[in-house]
Amino acid sequence: MCAQRIKVTVAVSGGIAAYKSVELVRLLQEAGFDPHVVMTRAAEEFVRPLTFAAITGHKVITSLWSEDAGIGSEEDEEAESGIEHINEAQTTRALIVAPATAHVLARFAHGLADDFLSTMYLATTAPVIMAPAMNVNMWNHPATRANVETLRTRGVTFVEPGSGYLACGMVGGGRLADNTAILAAVQATLAATSDLAGETILVTAGGTREAIDPVRFIGNRSSGRMGFAIAEAAQRRGARVILISAPTTIAPPSGCEVVCVTSAAEMQAAALQRLNEATIVVMAAAVSDYTVKTAPQKLKRDGARTLELEPTPDILREIAARRNPGTLVIGFAAETENILANGRAKLERKGVDAIVVNDVSSPHLGFDSKDNAGTILTKDNEVAIPPTSKAAMAQRILDEIKKLRTSSNP
């Protein structure tokens, strides 16, 4: 039965309000969620991990290290704790920190990663809900307020603490919000992040390769990270995702239907074969513009050699022309000069609904980087995305696609 529930992660940090997290876990279960629990070292001073393990039936994760990674059921014992924070980050639908101490707020705001929870926070693209609890003066301190505002700008949802008698004997703000309010925030956040339910999104990713001979090929520096980030974000927002991937060095996101290809011709065939299933197409792959006639044997190094390049099929334009009525098509344009002008020209030439254009001349953005920046161009609008992680940029792109969908279906 738990396999049909929505997995969420409850992170318990070290405050006296930690005992209230036991009831929060129970409320989440009653609401149809499958809560897994992560605890900080300080939290273990207030509640024992075995309490949460008994309620959830899952191992409670308390450390990054294998010798004391957690306690719980046998079904979770085989997890590799060395990469467990990545697995937990990628498979959860929401990270709920309750209580969230001032120390945890500061670590999250400053990007520290010195334990399982802080490392998982940096690794997840799932929505984060934090319910602070602390002394009233700590809650009102300028450092804490600055950390809260920093996290708000990064998309963290806060369930504001209430006022009342605190464990320290003082009266004022800083008391953990009611569990029913935290549950409501989780439900509202996940409802908002299921806005692509019912959509089938076809995503292309990676860089295609055109064989010169059995050993060599023409390729590019695309890592596939941008397309994979879009696929993962779309899947988390409720969409069915078909991911057509050219060769990459990273693993594709779980939960997607993955089709592996190598050349531009193979990507064209795979995309056209699945096009009728798609309601949205995002062509994020870096498709080679040229191919060559492949030599049957390895070419020997015997002086200068000339390769005759032939243009590859214009997959994006063909997809735009052959799509079903109502299907949105979004392309990408990697440029090094006249960025917006070239992007606008490609938008009209390809006949697509939007183009994400980015400057790939920077060594720290775009190709083969974990970060990106760009501008989303439509017929009537421009949306600039400043330098950010590709995971965050994927969410911005999907937000704009959602607006396009709404405007096309008034």
C-alpha positions as CSV (number, residue, x, y, z in Angstrom):
1,M,0.0,0.0,0.0
2,C,2.9,2.4,0.8
3,A,4.2,1.9,-2.7
4,Q,1.1,3.8,-4.0
5,R,1.6,6.7,-1.6
6,I,3.5,9.9,-2.3
7,K,7.0,9.7,-0.7
8,V,8.0,12.8,1.4
9,T,10.9,13.3,3.7
10,V,10.5,14.7,7.2
11,A,13.7,16.2,8.5
12,V,13.8,16.6,12.3
13,S,16.4,19.0,13.8
14,G,17.5,19.5,17.4
15,G,14.8,21.5,19.3
16,I,12.4,20.6,22.1
17,A,9.6,20.7,19.5
18,A,11.1,17.6,17.9
19,Y,8.7,15.4,19.8
20,K,5.8,17.0,17.8
21,S,7.3,15.6,14.6
22,V,6.1,12.2,15.6
23,E,2.5,13.3,15.3
24,L,3.3,15.1,12.1
25,V,4.5,11.8,10.6
26,R,1.3,10.2,11.6
27,L,-0.8,12.9,10.1
28,L,1.1,12.7,6.8
29,Q,0.4,8.9,6.8
30,E,-3.3,9.5,7.4
31,A,-3.3,12.0,4.5
32,G,-1.9,9.5,2.1
33,F,1.8,10.2,2.2
34,D,4.7,7.8,2.7
35,P,7.0,9.7,5.1
36,H,10.7,8.9,5.5
37,V,12.6,10.5,8.3
38,V,16.0,12.2,8.5
39,M,17.4,13.3,11.8
40,T,20.2,15.5,12.8
41,R,22.5,14.5,15.7
42,A,21.0,17.1,17.9
43,A,17.5,15.8,17.2
44,E,18.5,12.4,18.6
45,E,18.9,14.1,22.0
46,F,15.2,14.7,22.1
47,V,13.6,11.8,20.2
48,R,15.1,8.4,19.4
49,P,15.3,7.3,15.8
50,L,13.6,4.0,16.7
51,T,10.4,5.9,17.4
52,F,10.2,7.1,13.8
53,A,11.3,3.8,12.4
54,A,8.5,2.0,14.2
55,I,5.9,4.4,12.9
56,T,7.1,4.6,9.3
57,G,8.5,1.2,8.7
58,H,11.6,2.8,7.1
59,K,15.1,3.3,8.2
60,V,15.7,6.6,9.9
61,I,18.8,8.3,8.4
62,T,21.0,10.0,10.9
63,S,24.4,10.2,9.2
64,L,26.3,10.3,6.0
65,W,28.5,7.5,7.1
66,S,27.8,3.8,6.7
67,E,28.8,2.7,10.2
68,D,26.0,4.8,11.8
69,A,23.8,5.7,8.9
70,G,20.5,4.9,10.5
71,I,18.2,2.5,12.1
72,G,15.1,0.8,10.8
73,S,13.6,-2.0,8.8
74,E,15.5,-4.6,6.8
75,E,14.0,-3.5,3.5
76,D,16.2,-0.4,3.6
77,E,19.4,-2.0,4.9
78,E,20.9,-2.4,1.5
79,A,21.0,1.3,0.6
80,E,24.5,2.6,-0.1
81,S,24.9,5.3,2.4
82,G,27.7,6.9,0.4
83,I,25.2,8.1,-2.1
84,E,22.1,7.9,0.0
85,H,21.6,11.6,0.2
86,I,21.4,11.7,-3.6
87,N,19.0,8.9,-3.7
88,E,16.8,10.4,-1.0
89,A,17.0,13.8,-2.7
90,Q,16.0,12.5,-6.1
91,T,13.1,10.2,-5.0
92,T,11.3,12.4,-2.5
93,R,8.4,14.6,-3.6
94,A,9.0,17.1,-0.8
95,L,11.5,17.9,2.0
96,I,9.7,19.0,5.2
97,V,11.9,20.4,8.0
98,A,10.0,20.4,11.2
99,P,11.2,21.7,13.5
100,A,13.7,23.9,11.7
101,T,16.2,25.4,14.2
102,A,18.1,28.7,13.7
103,H,21.2,26.6,13.0
104,V,19.5,24.6,10.2
105,L,18.2,27.8,8.7
106,A,21.7,29.3,8.7
107,R,23.3,26.2,7.2
108,F,20.7,26.0,4.4
109,A,21.0,29.7,3.6
110,H,24.8,29.6,3.4
111,G,25.0,26.3,1.4
112,L,26.9,24.3,4.0
113,A,26.9,20.5,3.6
114,D,28.4,18.9,6.7
115,D,25.7,16.3,7.5
116,F,23.1,14.2,5.7
117,L,20.3,16.8,5.9
118,S,22.2,19.8,4.7
119,T,23.8,17.7,1.9
120,M,20.4,16.4,0.9
121,Y,19.0,19.9,0.8
122,L,21.6,21.0,-1.7
123,A,21.0,17.9,-3.8
124,T,17.2,17.9,-4.1
125,T,15.0,19.7,-6.6
126,A,11.9,18.8,-4.7
127,P,10.0,21.6,-3.0
128,V,11.2,22.4,0.5
129,I,8.8,23.3,3.4
130,M,10.3,24.6,6.6
131,A,8.6,25.0,10.0
132,P,10.9,27.1,12.2
133,A,10.9,26.7,16.0
134,M,13.2,28.6,18.4
135,N,13.4,31.2,21.2
136,V,11.6,34.4,20.3
137,N,14.8,36.5,20.4
138,M,16.5,34.0,18.1
139,W,13.6,34.1,15.7
140,N,13.6,38.0,15.6
141,H,17.4,38.3,15.4
142,P,18.5,40.0,12.1
143,A,20.7,37.1,11.2
144,T,17.8,34.7,11.3
145,R,15.5,37.1,9.5
146,A,18.1,37.5,6.8
147,N,18.5,33.7,6.4
148,V,14.7,33.3,6.1
149,E,14.5,35.9,3.4
150,T,17.4,34.3,1.5
151,L,15.7,31.0,1.6
152,R,12.4,32.5,0.5
153,T,14.0,34.0,-2.6
154,R,15.2,30.5,-3.4
155,G,11.7,29.1,-3.3
156,V,11.5,27.6,0.2
157,T,8.0,27.6,1.7
158,F,7.8,28.7,5.3
159,V,5.1,27.7,7.8
160,E,5.4,30.6,10.2
161,P,5.8,29.9,13.9
162,G,3.1,30.8,16.3
163,S,3.1,32.8,19.5
164,G,2.7,31.4,23.0
165,Y,4.6,30.0,25.9
166,L,8.0,28.7,24.8
167,A,10.1,26.0,26.4
168,C,12.6,28.6,27.6
169,G,9.9,30.2,29.7
170,M,9.4,33.2,27.5
171,V,6.2,34.2,25.7
172,G,6.3,35.3,22.0
173,G,6.9,34.1,18.5
174,G,9.0,31.1,17.7
175,R,6.6,28.3,18.7
176,L,6.4,25.5,16.1
177,A,3.3,25.8,14.0
178,D,0.4,23.4,14.5
179,N,1.0,20.1,12.7
180,T,-2.3,20.6,10.8
181,A,-0.9,23.9,9.4
182,I,2.3,22.1,8.3
183,L,0.3,19.3,6.7
184,A,-1.8,21.9,4.8
185,A,1.3,23.6,3.5
186,V,2.7,20.3,2.3
187,Q,-0.6,19.5,0.5
188,A,-0.8,22.9,-1.1
189,T,2.8,22.9,-2.2
190,L,2.5,19.5,-3.8
191,A,-0.8,20.4,-5.4
192,A,0.9,23.4,-7.0
193,T,3.8,21.2,-8.2
194,S,1.5,18.8,-9.9
195,D,0.4,21.4,-12.4
196,L,1.6,19.3,-15.4
197,A,-0.5,16.3,-14.5
198,G,-2.1,15.0,-17.7
199,E,0.6,16.3,-20.0
200,T,3.0,14.0,-21.9
201,I,6.3,15.8,-22.4
202,L,8.8,14.6,-25.0
203,V,12.3,15.8,-24.1
204,T,15.4,15.5,-26.1
205,A,18.8,15.8,-24.4
206,G,22.5,15.2,-24.9
207,G,24.8,15.8,-27.9
208,T,24.4,13.6,-31.0
209,R,27.4,12.0,-32.6
210,E,28.1,11.5,-36.3
211,A,30.5,8.7,-37.0
212,I,33.6,9.4,-39.2
213,D,34.8,5.9,-38.9
214,P,34.4,3.0,-36.3
215,V,36.5,5.0,-33.9
216,R,36.0,8.7,-34.4
217,F,33.0,11.0,-34.5
218,I,31.9,14.6,-34.9
219,G,30.3,15.7,-31.7
220,N,29.8,18.6,-29.2
221,R,30.3,19.4,-25.6
222,S,26.7,19.0,-24.5
223,S,26.5,17.1,-21.1
224,G,22.8,16.4,-21.3
225,R,22.3,18.1,-17.9
226,M,19.8,20.7,-19.1
227,G,17.5,18.2,-20.9
228,F,17.8,15.8,-18.0
229,A,16.9,18.6,-15.5
230,I,13.8,19.5,-17.6
231,A,12.8,15.8,-17.7
232,E,13.2,15.3,-14.0
233,A,11.4,18.6,-13.1
234,A,8.5,17.7,-15.5
235,Q,8.2,14.3,-14.0
236,R,8.1,15.7,-10.5
237,R,5.3,18.1,-11.6
238,G,3.1,15.3,-12.6
239,A,3.8,14.9,-16.3
240,R,4.5,11.6,-18.1
241,V,8.0,12.1,-19.6
242,I,9.5,10.5,-22.7
243,L,13.2,11.3,-22.7
244,I,15.2,10.8,-25.9
245,S,18.8,10.9,-25.0
246,A,21.9,11.1,-27.1
247,P,25.2,9.9,-25.4
248,T,25.9,11.6,-22.0
249,T,28.2,10.8,-19.0
250,I,25.4,11.2,-16.5
251,A,22.5,8.9,-15.5
252,P,19.0,9.8,-16.7
253,P,16.4,10.8,-14.1
254,S,14.3,8.0,-12.7
255,G,10.6,7.8,-13.6
256,C,11.1,8.7,-17.2
257,E,10.7,6.6,-20.3
258,V,14.2,6.7,-21.7
259,V,15.0,6.1,-25.4
260,C,18.8,6.1,-26.2
261,V,20.1,7.2,-29.6
262,T,23.4,8.3,-31.0
263,S,23.1,10.2,-34.3
264,A,20.9,13.0,-35.5
265,A,19.1,10.5,-37.8
266,E,18.4,8.2,-34.9
267,M,17.1,11.1,-32.8
268,Q,14.9,12.2,-35.7
269,A,13.4,8.7,-36.1
270,A,12.8,8.3,-32.3
271,A,11.2,11.8,-31.9
272,L,8.9,11.3,-34.9
273,Q,7.9,7.8,-33.6
274,R,6.8,9.2,-30.2
275,L,5.5,12.6,-31.4
276,N,1.8,11.6,-31.5
277,E,2.0,10.7,-27.8
278,A,3.3,14.2,-26.8
279,T,1.3,17.2,-25.8
280,I,4.5,19.2,-25.2
281,V,7.9,18.8,-26.9
282,V,11.1,20.3,-25.5
283,M,14.0,19.9,-27.8
284,A,17.0,20.5,-25.5
285,A,19.4,18.2,-27.3
286,A,22.5,19.6,-29.1
287,V,21.9,18.0,-32.4
288,S,24.9,18.0,-34.8
289,D,24.3,20.3,-37.8
290,Y,26.4,18.1,-40.1
291,T,27.1,14.5,-40.8
292,V,29.8,12.7,-42.9
293,K,29.9,9.5,-44.9
294,T,31.2,6.9,-42.5
295,A,34.3,5.0,-43.4
296,P,34.0,1.3,-43.0
297,Q,37.4,0.9,-41.4
298,K,39.5,3.2,-39.1
299,L,41.1,6.0,-41.2
300,K,44.9,5.9,-41.0
301,R,46.9,9.0,-40.1
302,D,48.6,9.6,-43.4
303,G,48.6,13.3,-43.8
304,A,46.0,16.0,-44.4
305,R,42.5,14.7,-44.9
306,T,39.3,16.5,-46.1
307,L,35.9,15.6,-44.7
308,E,32.8,16.4,-46.8
309,L,30.0,17.6,-44.4
310,E,26.4,17.1,-45.3
311,P,23.6,18.8,-43.3
312,T,21.6,16.7,-40.9
313,P,17.8,16.8,-40.9
314,D,16.2,19.8,-39.3
315,I,14.5,17.9,-36.5
316,L,13.0,20.9,-34.7
317,R,11.4,22.3,-37.7
318,E,10.0,18.9,-38.8
319,I,8.6,18.3,-35.3
320,A,6.9,21.7,-35.3
321,A,5.4,21.0,-38.8
322,R,4.2,17.5,-38.0
323,R,2.9,17.9,-34.4
324,N,-0.8,17.4,-33.5
325,P,-3.0,20.4,-33.0
326,G,-2.5,21.8,-29.6
327,T,1.0,20.3,-29.0
328,L,3.5,22.9,-27.8
329,V,7.0,22.8,-29.2
330,I,9.9,24.5,-27.4
331,G,13.4,24.6,-29.0
332,F,16.8,25.6,-27.7
333,A,19.4,27.9,-29.4
334,A,23.0,27.9,-28.3
335,E,24.6,31.1,-29.5
336,T,27.9,32.9,-29.1
337,E,27.0,36.3,-30.6
338,N,23.9,38.4,-31.4
339,I,22.1,36.2,-28.9
340,L,18.6,37.6,-28.9
341,A,18.5,38.5,-32.6
342,N,19.6,35.0,-33.6
343,G,17.2,33.5,-31.2
344,R,14.3,35.5,-32.6
345,A,15.2,34.5,-36.1
346,K,15.3,30.8,-35.1
347,L,11.9,31.2,-33.4
348,E,10.3,32.3,-36.6
349,R,12.3,30.0,-38.9
350,K,11.5,26.9,-37.0
351,G,7.8,27.6,-36.4
352,V,7.9,26.8,-32.7
353,D,6.1,28.3,-29.7
354,A,9.2,29.3,-27.8
355,I,12.9,29.3,-28.0
356,V,15.3,29.1,-25.0
357,V,18.4,31.0,-26.2
358,N,21.6,31.0,-24.2
359,D,25.1,32.3,-24.6
360,V,27.5,29.3,-24.6
361,S,30.6,31.3,-25.0
362,S,31.0,31.5,-21.2
363,P,33.1,28.7,-19.8
364,H,31.0,28.6,-16.6
365,L,27.6,28.4,-18.2
366,G,25.8,26.3,-20.7
367,F,27.6,23.4,-22.3
368,D,29.3,20.9,-20.0
369,S,28.4,23.0,-16.9
370,K,26.0,22.5,-14.0
371,D,24.8,26.1,-14.3
372,N,23.0,28.0,-17.1
373,A,21.4,31.3,-18.0
374,G,19.3,32.4,-21.0
375,T,16.2,34.1,-22.3
376,I,12.9,32.4,-23.1
377,L,11.6,34.0,-26.3
378,T,8.0,33.7,-27.5
379,K,6.2,35.6,-30.3
380,D,5.1,38.3,-27.8
381,N,7.4,38.0,-24.8
382,E,11.0,37.8,-23.5
383,V,11.8,36.2,-20.1
384,A,15.4,36.5,-18.9
385,I,16.8,33.9,-16.6
386,P,19.9,35.0,-14.8
387,P,22.7,32.6,-14.0
388,T,21.4,29.7,-11.9
389,S,21.5,26.0,-11.6
390,K,20.1,24.0,-14.5
391,A,17.6,22.4,-12.1
392,A,16.3,25.9,-11.2
393,M,16.3,27.0,-14.8
394,A,14.3,23.9,-15.7
395,Q,11.6,24.9,-13.3
396,R,11.5,28.4,-14.8
397,I,11.2,27.0,-18.3
398,L,8.4,24.8,-17.2
399,D,6.6,27.7,-15.6
400,E,6.7,29.6,-18.9
401,I,5.5,26.5,-20.7
402,K,2.6,26.3,-18.3
403,K,1.7,29.9,-19.1
404,L,1.8,29.1,-22.8
405,R,-0.5,26.2,-22.2
406,T,-2.9,28.4,-20.3
407,S,-2.9,31.1,-23.0
408,S,-3.5,28.5,-25.7
409,N,-6.4,27.0,-23.9
410,P,-8.3,30.1,-22.5
